[in-house]
Structures are given as structure tokens and as C-alpha cells.
Amino acid sequence: MEAALVSCDDHLDLNMLPADALAKRMSKKWGERAPHIEAPEGGPAAWIADGERWGFWSGKKGPSPFGDGPKPILTAYDRGGIEDLTELRAGNPVLRLQDMDRDRVWAHVVFGPVTSIKTTDEAFMRACYAAYNEWLYEDFCAVAPDRLIGVAMLPPHPEAAFDELQRLAKRGGCKQANLQIAVCEPRLEDKRWEPLFDLLEQSGIVLSFHVTVFPKAGDAFDKYKGSPGATFLHAKMFIEQFLDPFVDLFAWGILERHPKLKIVIAESGIGWVPWVVEELDYRHYRLWECADYWADKGGIPHKEKPSDVFKRQVYGTFQQSPTAMRLLEFWGPENMLWASDYPHPDSIWPNSVRTIGETMGHMDPDKVRKIVGGNAAKLYGLDLSKATTTARLDVGARAAA
């Protein structure tokens, strides 16, 4: 079948940003504190901000950050035969669109750096987040706004996140905003987050949680660096980051109080979610089983079953998951969002079409069409009839057989 593919979790990391992306959008008062590139002779180029190293930069040829010899981890570029990263393909909209065409993908939902802004100076932090978001929409997505769906980055604290979202909502053009949930403080049950949830509802902007790789998340790896076993810890790390905030959405009635709020949980995997929601339903039953106990203590504010709230408001992304495909009855065909994860190590680029065929070939074509693009079109208001790049998917024949 022919389908317009929309990948709902793709990336633009710090190493692929143009050297002036942030500094040119920041006030001159920040001077050398503003994020910039330092490239010592014979050494790797790096992002430096406020005197601290934020991460490496791929725009200058030099020694590999992994040292000499084979790489311990491969990215999509390695698998796709791209050796020269100095073109900053992910951060160059023209080259990125070429990579999307190669993969037969019409649109990318583009998340910002997962190893991102690290500072204790709140004013500086706010300026950096605003600078990235302005560059994202004015310089990057503007090249192809129907295909490059930029996800704004929100600071990890409620007041700063609210102010930036309010600025973006007034500006227009923002469909989704992301919280690096692993580093957000305080926890979501804190009332300081309520204005942000209210604004998300009013504006219609989707909220997302995305996995991050610093700094708390990396602690689990310190002891085991250099060990093959550390590779397996990712399976634990991804779920750990999401479990508390995911349960908080239901335990403290956040989604129930804000029924128009849409949440996307990105790159955390979706196979673990059904058991958690099932358990939340059971705990909800147990709560109401003792309604007499709670009657004189203010009653029970949780009126709806968590599974009903979940299906109304929560979406999840995945790259390739045979397990998830067998959980479609639980998730519902409207709530799954396919992704390629370009250009990360977990990415299936440039083999998205083949991978979809291998993992979804046995399924009903109408459901596949929703998962690989239709659901995203509905969530983000995209017109897929305008897509000039489509994919021919090997789907349906096995189901018929």
C-alpha cells in the first residue's frame, strides 16, 4: 500500500546544530558566556557555554570523541554509509530533507538536544531555551514547515517552562513542547505546574516527555563503563525515567483535571505501559471499594478509570516493536505513533520502509496507515494529501493469507 509516513520521534542534537544557532539569538550582554564552539588545534571541537563544556560538535574534522579504532556505538549515519558529519546533516534542513526522501518519510517531528542546556543560572537558562526555540522555528522548520515539525524545548522548572510556553503560544507555530522529564523539578504533583497544564489545554499545544541521557540517567552507567553489560542497562534506564511521572499523571488527577491535555511519551518504549495502566485500574477499583472510608475525608477526586483517561489523552512512540503490535487492542489504533529516531543509535533510518513491512506486514492496512502517519496527522493537524514523498509498504498480504 502507499502511505505518507510521519516519524514522530526524530532528533536534532547539540553536535549537529550550526555554530551560531544559539549565540546569534541571544542578547549581546551574555558575551562569551553564550554557547559557542571552541576547536583547539588537533583536538575535538566542543560546545562551550558559561565556561562549561556542553558536548562535542561534528562541524569540524578532528579526532573521534570515541578515540581511535572501532566505535562502541553506531548511529544511523554509520548504518547508512555517511562518514562525513561536518555537513551537520540533521541540523541542515536541506540535507535532512534529502535523508527523509531517501527513507521515504514525509515528515519528522524533531526533538531538540537530549543532552542539552546545563546551567544553574536561571536567567541564562531561559535565554538559551528561548534562543534554541527561535532558531528552530525561524531558521530550521521554516524551510519546510509541512515536513519539519519542530518540538519546542521547555526549561525543567514550572515557572520558566510556563513563561517560555506562553511566549511560544503568542508567537504561534508551535504544535508540541517537550519537558526533559528526568531532570524536571519539582515532581508533577506540585501545584506550581498547574499554570503550565492550564496553558497547554488553552493553547492546544501537545506536551511530550522524552528520554534523556544526563545527568541522573547516566549515573547508572558510571560503574559499568567499558563493560558489554552496560549496553543492557538502557532497557532499565528508559523505563525508570518515565515511571514516576507517568504514574503521577493519574495518581494526582492531572489528566483528569485537564481533559484536553494531550501527552506524548517519546522513546521510552510502549510495551511496558499496559501492565502499569492495568494496575492503576485495579488500584482505582480498590480505592472506590473503600468509598465509605474516604467519604468523611473529602471524598475521592478520581472519578474516571485510568485506562479511559489514558486512551483519551496519552500517545506513545516506537520504532520497531513486535510486542507493541500485539498490544494494539489495549492501546487502540489511534494512540500509537511510529518513529524512525533519526539519526540516533536506535534509529531504523534509512530502512524504515523495510522495518515497517517486517513488523507490521501481518496487520490490517487501515490500522497500519493510522500508526505510520494518520494518527500524527490528526494530532498535529497535518494534511497528508499534500505529501509528495510516500512509501510503498509491504502490508496486508500476509494478513489476507
C-alpha positions as CSV (number, residue, x, y, z in Angstrom):
1,M,0.0,0.0,0.0
2,E,1.0,3.6,-0.5
3,A,1.2,5.8,2.6
4,A,2.6,9.1,3.7
5,L,4.9,8.4,6.7
6,V,5.2,10.7,9.6
7,S,8.0,9.9,12.1
8,C,7.1,11.2,15.5
9,D,10.4,11.0,17.3
10,D,13.5,12.3,15.5
11,H,16.4,14.4,16.6
12,L,18.5,17.5,16.3
13,D,21.3,17.1,18.8
14,L,23.8,19.6,20.0
15,N,26.6,18.2,17.9
16,M,24.5,18.9,14.7
17,L,23.5,22.5,15.5
18,P,25.1,25.3,13.4
19,A,27.8,27.0,15.4
20,D,25.9,30.3,15.7
21,A,22.5,28.8,16.2
22,L,22.2,29.9,19.8
23,A,24.5,32.9,20.2
24,K,23.0,34.8,17.3
25,R,19.6,34.7,19.0
26,M,20.9,35.8,22.4
27,S,21.4,39.3,23.8
28,K,25.0,40.7,23.4
29,K,25.1,41.1,27.2
30,W,25.9,37.4,27.5
31,G,29.1,37.9,25.6
32,E,31.4,34.9,25.8
33,R,29.1,33.2,28.2
34,A,26.7,32.4,25.2
35,P,27.0,28.9,23.8
36,H,29.8,28.8,21.1
37,I,32.2,26.4,19.5
38,E,35.8,26.0,20.6
39,A,38.0,23.9,18.4
40,P,41.6,23.6,19.6
41,E,44.3,22.7,17.1
42,G,44.5,18.9,16.9
43,G,41.6,18.4,19.4
44,P,37.9,17.7,19.1
45,A,35.5,20.7,18.7
46,A,33.2,21.3,21.6
47,W,30.3,23.4,22.7
48,I,31.3,25.8,25.5
49,A,28.8,27.8,27.5
50,D,29.3,29.9,30.6
51,G,32.8,28.3,30.9
52,E,31.4,24.7,30.8
53,R,31.7,22.0,28.2
54,W,28.3,21.0,26.9
55,G,29.3,18.4,24.4
56,F,31.2,17.7,21.2
57,W,30.5,19.3,17.8
58,S,30.6,17.5,14.5
59,G,31.2,20.5,12.3
60,K,35.0,20.3,12.3
61,K,37.0,17.3,11.2
62,G,39.2,16.0,14.0
63,P,39.8,13.1,16.3
64,S,36.7,11.0,17.1
65,P,35.2,11.6,20.6
66,F,35.5,7.8,21.0
67,G,39.2,7.7,20.2
68,D,41.0,5.6,17.6
69,G,39.7,2.2,16.5
70,P,36.2,0.7,16.1
71,K,33.3,2.6,17.6
72,P,31.5,1.3,20.6
73,I,28.2,2.5,19.3
74,L,26.8,3.1,15.8
75,T,24.4,5.8,14.7
76,A,22.0,5.8,11.7
77,Y,24.7,7.6,9.7
78,D,27.1,4.7,10.2
79,R,24.4,2.2,9.1
80,G,23.5,4.5,6.1
81,G,27.1,4.8,4.9
82,I,27.6,8.5,5.7
83,E,31.1,9.1,7.0
84,D,31.4,12.9,6.8
85,L,29.4,14.5,9.6
86,T,30.8,18.0,9.1
87,E,27.9,18.9,6.9
88,L,25.7,18.7,10.1
89,R,23.0,16.9,8.1
90,A,20.4,16.7,11.0
91,G,20.7,20.5,11.5
92,N,20.8,21.4,7.8
93,P,17.2,21.4,6.7
94,V,18.0,20.9,3.0
95,L,20.3,17.8,3.7
96,R,17.8,16.5,6.3
97,L,15.0,16.6,3.8
98,Q,17.2,14.6,1.4
99,D,17.7,12.0,4.1
100,M,14.0,11.9,4.7
101,D,13.3,11.4,1.0
102,R,15.9,8.6,1.0
103,D,13.9,6.9,3.8
104,R,10.6,7.6,2.0
105,V,9.4,9.6,5.1
106,W,7.3,12.8,4.5
107,A,7.6,14.5,7.9
108,H,9.8,14.4,11.0
109,V,8.7,15.5,14.5
110,V,12.0,17.0,15.6
111,F,13.1,16.9,19.2
112,G,15.9,19.1,20.4
113,P,19.2,18.1,22.1
114,V,18.7,15.3,24.6
115,T,22.0,16.3,26.2
116,S,21.1,19.9,26.3
117,I,21.3,23.1,28.4
118,K,23.2,22.6,31.6
119,T,23.4,25.7,33.9
120,T,22.4,26.8,37.4
121,D,21.9,30.4,36.3
122,E,18.1,30.7,35.6
123,A,18.3,33.8,33.6
124,F,21.0,32.3,31.3
125,M,19.0,29.1,31.1
126,R,15.9,30.9,30.0
127,A,17.8,32.8,27.4
128,C,19.3,29.6,26.0
129,Y,16.0,27.8,25.7
130,A,14.4,30.8,24.0
131,A,17.3,31.1,21.6
132,Y,17.0,27.5,20.6
133,N,13.3,27.7,20.0
134,E,13.6,30.8,17.9
135,W,16.3,29.3,15.8
136,L,14.2,26.1,15.4
137,Y,11.1,27.8,14.1
138,E,12.6,30.8,12.2
139,D,15.7,29.2,10.6
140,F,15.1,25.5,10.5
141,C,11.4,24.5,10.3
142,A,10.6,27.5,8.1
143,V,12.4,25.8,5.2
144,A,9.7,23.1,5.0
145,P,7.0,23.8,7.7
146,D,4.8,20.9,6.5
147,R,7.6,18.4,6.8
148,L,9.7,19.6,9.7
149,I,7.6,19.7,12.8
150,G,9.7,21.3,15.5
151,V,9.2,20.4,19.1
152,A,10.0,23.3,21.4
153,M,12.2,22.8,24.4
154,L,10.8,23.9,27.8
155,P,13.0,24.6,30.8
156,P,12.7,21.9,33.5
157,H,11.2,24.2,36.2
158,P,7.5,25.2,36.2
159,E,7.7,29.0,36.2
160,A,10.4,29.1,33.5
161,A,8.5,26.5,31.5
162,F,5.2,28.4,31.7
163,D,6.9,31.7,30.6
164,E,8.5,30.1,27.6
165,L,5.3,28.3,26.6
166,Q,3.3,31.5,26.9
167,R,5.8,33.2,24.7
168,L,5.6,30.4,22.1
169,A,1.8,30.3,22.2
170,K,1.6,34.0,21.5
171,R,4.2,33.6,18.7
172,G,2.3,30.8,17.0
173,G,3.6,27.8,15.0
174,C,4.4,25.5,18.0
175,K,2.5,22.2,17.9
176,Q,4.4,20.4,20.6
177,A,6.6,21.3,23.6
178,N,8.9,18.9,25.4
179,L,10.0,18.5,29.0
180,Q,13.1,16.5,29.8
181,I,11.1,14.8,32.4
182,A,14.1,13.0,34.1
183,V,15.6,16.3,35.2
184,C,12.4,18.3,35.9
185,E,11.9,19.7,39.4
186,P,9.7,19.6,41.4
187,R,7.6,16.5,40.7
188,L,4.5,16.9,38.7
189,E,2.0,16.7,41.7
190,D,3.4,20.1,42.8
191,K,0.8,22.8,42.3
192,R,3.4,25.0,40.7
193,W,2.9,23.0,37.5
194,E,-0.8,23.8,37.3
195,P,-0.5,27.0,35.3
196,L,1.5,25.2,32.6
197,F,-1.1,22.4,32.3
198,D,-3.8,25.1,32.1
199,L,-1.9,26.9,29.3
200,L,-1.3,23.7,27.4
201,E,-5.0,23.0,27.4
202,Q,-5.9,26.5,26.3
203,S,-3.3,26.7,23.6
204,G,-3.9,23.2,22.2
205,I,-0.1,22.6,22.3
206,V,0.8,18.9,22.9
207,L,3.1,18.2,25.8
208,S,5.8,15.5,25.5
209,F,8.2,13.7,27.8
210,H,11.4,12.4,26.1
211,V,14.1,10.2,27.5
212,T,17.3,12.0,28.3
213,V,20.9,10.7,28.8
214,F,22.1,13.2,31.5
215,P,22.8,13.7,34.3
216,K,20.9,11.4,36.7
217,A,20.2,8.9,34.0
218,G,23.9,8.5,33.3
219,D,24.7,7.6,36.9
220,A,23.7,4.0,36.4
221,F,26.4,3.6,33.8
222,D,29.4,5.1,35.7
223,K,30.3,1.9,37.5
224,Y,30.0,-0.2,34.3
225,K,31.5,2.0,31.6
226,G,33.6,-0.1,29.2
227,S,31.6,-3.2,30.0
228,P,29.4,-5.0,27.4
229,G,26.8,-5.4,30.2
230,A,26.3,-1.6,30.3
231,T,24.6,-1.9,26.9
232,F,21.7,-3.7,28.5
233,L,21.2,-1.0,31.1
234,H,19.4,1.2,28.6
235,A,16.4,-1.1,28.9
236,K,16.1,-0.2,32.5
237,M,17.1,3.5,32.2
238,F,14.4,4.3,29.6
239,I,11.5,3.0,31.8
240,E,13.0,4.3,35.1
241,Q,12.8,7.9,33.8
242,F,9.2,7.7,32.8
243,L,7.6,5.5,35.5
244,D,7.3,8.1,38.3
245,P,6.0,11.0,36.1
246,F,3.7,8.6,34.2
247,V,2.0,7.3,37.3
248,D,1.9,10.9,38.7
249,L,-0.3,11.9,35.8
250,F,-3.0,9.6,37.1
251,A,-2.3,9.4,40.9
252,W,-2.7,13.1,41.3
253,G,-5.5,13.5,38.8
254,I,-3.5,15.7,36.5
255,L,-5.0,14.3,33.3
256,E,-8.5,14.0,34.7
257,R,-8.4,17.7,35.8
258,H,-7.1,18.7,32.3
259,P,-9.1,16.5,29.9
260,K,-8.0,18.4,26.8
261,L,-4.3,18.0,27.6
262,K,-2.5,15.6,25.2
263,I,0.7,13.8,26.3
264,V,3.2,12.1,24.1
265,I,5.7,9.7,25.8
266,A,8.6,9.5,23.4
267,E,11.3,6.9,23.1
268,S,10.6,5.2,26.4
269,G,9.1,2.1,24.7
270,I,5.4,1.3,24.9
271,G,5.3,-2.4,25.7
272,W,5.6,-1.8,29.4
273,V,2.7,0.7,29.6
274,P,-0.3,-1.8,29.5
275,W,0.6,-3.5,32.7
276,V,1.1,-0.2,34.5
277,V,-2.3,1.1,33.4
278,E,-4.0,-2.2,34.2
279,E,-2.5,-1.9,37.7
280,L,-3.7,1.7,38.0
281,D,-7.3,0.5,37.1
282,Y,-7.1,-2.1,39.8
283,R,-5.9,0.4,42.4
284,H,-8.7,2.7,41.3
285,Y,-11.2,-0.1,42.0
286,R,-9.6,-0.7,45.4
287,L,-9.9,3.0,46.2
288,W,-13.6,3.1,45.4
289,E,-14.2,-0.3,47.2
290,C,-13.5,1.7,50.3
291,A,-15.5,4.8,49.4
292,D,-17.2,4.8,52.8
293,Y,-13.8,5.3,54.4
294,W,-13.0,8.3,52.2
295,A,-16.5,9.8,52.4
296,D,-15.8,11.9,55.6
297,K,-12.2,12.7,54.5
298,G,-13.1,14.8,51.4
299,G,-14.2,12.0,49.1
300,I,-12.3,10.6,46.1
301,P,-11.5,13.0,43.3
302,H,-10.5,10.2,40.9
303,K,-13.8,9.7,39.1
304,E,-12.7,8.1,35.8
305,K,-10.9,4.8,35.3
306,P,-7.2,5.4,34.5
307,S,-7.5,3.3,31.3
308,D,-10.3,5.6,30.0
309,V,-8.2,8.7,30.7
310,F,-5.2,7.0,29.1
311,K,-6.9,6.2,25.8
312,R,-8.3,9.8,25.7
313,Q,-5.1,11.6,26.3
314,V,-1.9,9.6,26.0
315,Y,0.2,8.7,22.9
316,G,3.4,6.7,22.7
317,T,6.1,6.5,20.1
318,F,8.0,3.4,19.0
319,Q,10.5,2.4,16.2
320,Q,10.1,-1.3,15.9
321,S,8.3,-3.4,18.4
322,P,6.6,-6.7,17.6
323,T,5.4,-6.7,21.2
324,A,3.7,-3.4,20.9
325,M,1.9,-4.5,17.7
326,R,0.3,-7.3,19.7
327,L,-1.0,-4.7,22.2
328,L,-3.0,-2.7,19.7
329,E,-6.2,-3.8,21.3
330,F,-5.1,-2.2,24.6
331,W,-3.6,1.0,23.1
332,G,-6.2,1.5,20.5
333,P,-5.3,2.2,16.9
334,E,-5.4,6.0,17.5
335,N,-2.7,6.3,20.1
336,M,0.3,4.7,18.7
337,L,2.8,6.9,16.8
338,W,5.5,5.3,14.7
339,A,9.0,6.8,14.6
340,S,12.4,6.4,12.9
341,D,14.5,8.0,15.6
342,Y,16.8,9.6,13.0
343,P,19.8,9.9,13.4
344,H,20.2,8.2,16.8
345,P,21.8,4.8,17.5
346,D,18.4,3.2,18.0
347,S,17.3,4.6,14.6
348,I,15.9,2.4,11.8
349,W,16.9,5.0,9.1
350,P,17.4,4.5,6.2
351,N,15.5,1.2,6.4
352,S,12.1,2.5,7.7
353,V,10.1,1.0,4.9
354,R,11.6,-2.4,5.2
355,T,11.3,-2.4,9.0
356,I,7.6,-1.4,8.9
357,G,7.0,-4.3,6.5
358,E,8.8,-6.7,8.8
359,T,7.0,-5.7,12.0
360,M,3.5,-4.6,10.6
361,G,3.2,-6.7,7.5
362,H,0.7,-9.1,9.1
363,M,-1.6,-6.3,10.2
364,D,-4.7,-4.7,8.8
365,P,-3.6,-2.0,6.3
366,D,-6.1,0.6,7.6
367,K,-4.6,0.3,11.1
368,V,-1.1,0.5,9.8
369,R,-1.9,3.6,7.9
370,K,-3.0,5.3,11.1
371,I,0.0,4.2,13.0
372,V,2.6,5.3,10.5
373,G,1.1,8.7,9.7
374,G,-2.6,9.1,10.2
375,N,-2.6,9.4,14.0
376,A,0.2,12.1,13.7
377,A,-1.8,14.0,11.1
378,K,-4.8,14.1,13.4
379,L,-2.7,15.1,16.5
380,Y,-0.7,17.8,14.8
381,G,-3.1,19.0,12.2
382,L,-1.2,17.8,9.1
383,D,-2.6,17.5,5.6
384,L,-1.1,14.3,4.3
385,S,-2.8,14.7,0.9
386,K,-0.1,17.2,0.2
387,A,2.7,14.7,0.7
388,T,5.0,14.4,-2.3
389,T,7.1,11.7,-0.7
390,T,5.2,8.5,0.1
391,A,6.2,4.9,0.9
392,R,5.2,1.7,-0.7
393,L,4.7,-0.7,2.3
394,D,4.6,-4.4,2.2
395,V,1.5,-4.7,4.4
396,G,-1.7,-6.6,4.1
397,A,-0.8,-9.6,2.0
398,R,0.3,-11.7,5.0
399,A,-2.9,-10.7,6.9
400,A,-5.0,-11.8,3.9
401,A,-3.1,-15.1,3.7
